[in-house]
Amino acid sequence: MMVRETSLPGVKLVEPMIFEDDRGFFMESYNRDVCRHHGIQVDFVQDNHSLSVKEGTIRGLHFQIGPKAQAKLVRVTTGSIFDVVVDVRQGSPTFGQWEGFTLSSTNKRQLFVPKGFAHGFCTLEPHTEVQYKVDEYYSPEHDRGIIWNDPTLAIHWPYEAPILSDKDRTHPLFRSVDVNFLYEEGDN
Ligand SMILES: Cc1cn([C@H]2C[C@H](O)[C@@H](COP(=O)(O)OP(=O)(O)O[C@H]3O[C@H](C)C(=O)[C@H](O)[C@H]3O)O2)c(=O)[nH]c1=O
């Protein structure tokens, strides 16, 4: 497995080792010790799996606050996504900065998203399946977000008129990132 840092300290791009033969391939999709060796020092407690039927679907930008803040290890098992993280850690030198990554079932790349980052993705193909580990359980009361087209962030999404859930379109807690300091260090 190779792990490289990104423009946002703590966010890591993971390239697993792929063993290919005439049957297909084998990979360790998660190895706790190897992750720890590369600085991914979290104990995951929940696996999530979503299917988005149409390309141009955006899920996010979401994160949980306080003691339920989540770190995530994201991968794509069918299709492909433009995966986006936003630093929402109050006082962070990169607060409000975002970066996007293409994850796909072909490149098998994974993205480690630490606590304190909003996360969202846009599907680039129909029938895209995303699977990700989180290190805190789901807590709707702690769910927060930033609207996908927040002008402060000006994220370069690949689609201008995406498919969204009602929550992602209208949620009252989804405001511009500069309105709310949404995560404070030590909240976890
Ligand atoms: C996240 C979650 C949701 N749910 C239930 C709640 C809803 O009834 C249903 C759909 O939830 P939601 O519309 O929030 O799903 P997504 O829009 O894919 O949300 C995710 O989108 C972005 C990409 C993320 O990084 C988050 O992990 C997560 O917020 O599943 C659960 O039961 N457990 C969970 O952990």
The ligand as a MOL file (V3000), in Angstrom:
LIG
                    3D

  0  0  0     0  0            999 V3000
M  V30 BEGIN CTAB
M  V30 COUNTS 35 37 0 0 0
M  V30 BEGIN ATOM
M  V30 1 C -25.0090 8.3310 6.9340 0
M  V30 2 C -26.0440 7.3880 7.4720 0
M  V30 3 C -27.3690 7.4340 7.0680 0
M  V30 4 N -28.2740 6.5540 7.5810 0
M  V30 5 C -29.6550 6.6260 7.0970 0
M  V30 6 C -30.3080 7.9880 7.2840 0
M  V30 7 C -31.2110 8.1430 6.1010 0
M  V30 8 O -32.5000 7.6220 6.3960 0
M  V30 9 C -30.5620 7.2770 5.0160 0
M  V30 10 C -29.8450 8.0880 3.9740 0
M  V30 11 O -28.9660 8.9680 4.6550 0
M  V30 12 P -28.3170 10.2110 3.8810 0
M  V30 13 O -29.3050 10.7830 2.9210 0
M  V30 14 O -27.6980 11.1110 4.9220 0
M  V30 15 O -27.1560 9.4630 3.0590 0
M  V30 16 P -25.9980 10.2270 2.2410 0
M  V30 17 O -26.5240 11.4440 1.5720 0
M  V30 18 O -25.3110 9.2090 1.4330 0
M  V30 19 O -25.0340 10.7140 3.4160 0
M  V30 20 C -23.6400 10.4580 3.4240 0
M  V30 21 O -23.0900 11.3160 2.4840 0
M  V30 22 C -21.7460 11.7340 2.6270 0
M  V30 23 C -21.0070 11.3480 1.3720 0
M  V30 24 C -21.0250 11.3050 3.8310 0
M  V30 25 O -19.7890 11.3780 3.8930 0
M  V30 26 C -21.7740 10.8820 5.0220 0
M  V30 27 O -21.1930 9.7010 5.5360 0
M  V30 28 C -23.2140 10.6630 4.8520 0
M  V30 29 O -23.8490 11.8280 5.3670 0
M  V30 30 O -29.6280 6.4110 5.6950 0
M  V30 31 C -27.9360 5.6010 8.5180 0
M  V30 32 O -28.7910 4.8240 8.9880 0
M  V30 33 N -26.6350 5.5350 8.9460 0
M  V30 34 C -25.6710 6.3910 8.4600 0
M  V30 35 O -24.4870 6.2840 8.8700 0
M  V30 END ATOM
M  V30 BEGIN BOND
M  V30 1 1 1 2
M  V30 2 2 2 3
M  V30 3 1 2 34
M  V30 4 1 3 4
M  V30 5 1 4 5
M  V30 6 1 4 31
M  V30 7 1 5 6
M  V30 8 1 5 30
M  V30 9 1 6 7
M  V30 10 1 7 8
M  V30 11 1 7 9
M  V30 12 1 9 10
M  V30 13 1 9 30
M  V30 14 1 10 11
M  V30 15 1 11 12
M  V30 16 2 12 13
M  V30 17 1 12 14
M  V30 18 1 12 15
M  V30 19 1 15 16
M  V30 20 2 16 17
M  V30 21 1 16 18
M  V30 22 1 16 19
M  V30 23 1 19 20
M  V30 24 1 20 21
M  V30 25 1 20 28
M  V30 26 1 21 22
M  V30 27 1 22 23
M  V30 28 1 22 24
M  V30 29 2 24 25
M  V30 30 1 24 26
M  V30 31 1 26 27
M  V30 32 1 26 28
M  V30 33 1 28 29
M  V30 34 2 31 32
M  V30 35 1 31 33
M  V30 36 1 33 34
M  V30 37 2 34 35
M  V30 END BOND
M  V30 END CTAB
M  END
